[in-house]
């Protein structure tokens, strides 16, 4: 083998080894048992004229009329909202996957149950039932609420695959909807070219260490959330912690390597 060929073969071999050693690369499966249940807050205000202000734990507020007509939320989702009866409301939300949310207020106005049914493009279903207790004054659906229980039902496994992207980045592909997100990991805000929300949402990422990636999300050019992706020392577990910057609410999910 000539010297140049030997050098090229050595370069390709070491590059392949470096890619193989990236602890993030692989397929990750969601573990409901290992993922702690978050405490979620929800605020609902009466704006008059059958209009509502809905504010979740992330701090995003959507002002909407209960007429079933679709609008765009601040994050770019397509949302509609309607009143079914004096104790029940329904929201339809589309952003990559479809969510139908049913709001049910107890007869004594002390509890609120949110039943969320998610349907992915592949037909897969996920259902979460969150029960809230009222934390302040209010009647009917209006007021401030705090979660006291959360239950999940998933059809099949939830997973995603991470592959190398460019020189230092990664590509994350969801198994449910096949959505591909390319992350440069250069510390610069980039839109997700494959997302419906690309016009309003951007993400930056950087490697803190070989096993730790820090992400920052912006909506309409303003900081919205921060995320930490960290792989365990044995390479078998990926923990993702998302912090809403407006409210400091944290959401933690744990994933096992397949």
Secondary structure by P-SEA (a helix, b strand, c coil): ccaaaaaaaaaaaaaaaaaaaccccbbbbbbcccccccbbbbbbbbccccbbbbbccccbbbbbccccbbbbcccbbbbbbbbccccbbbbbbbccbbbbbbbbbcccccbbbbbbbbbccccbbbbbbbbbbbcccccccccbbbbcbbbbbbccccbbbbbbccccbbbbbbccccbbbbbcccccccccccccccccbbbbbbbccccbbbbbbbccccccbbbbbbbcccccbbbbbbbcccccbbbbbbbbcc
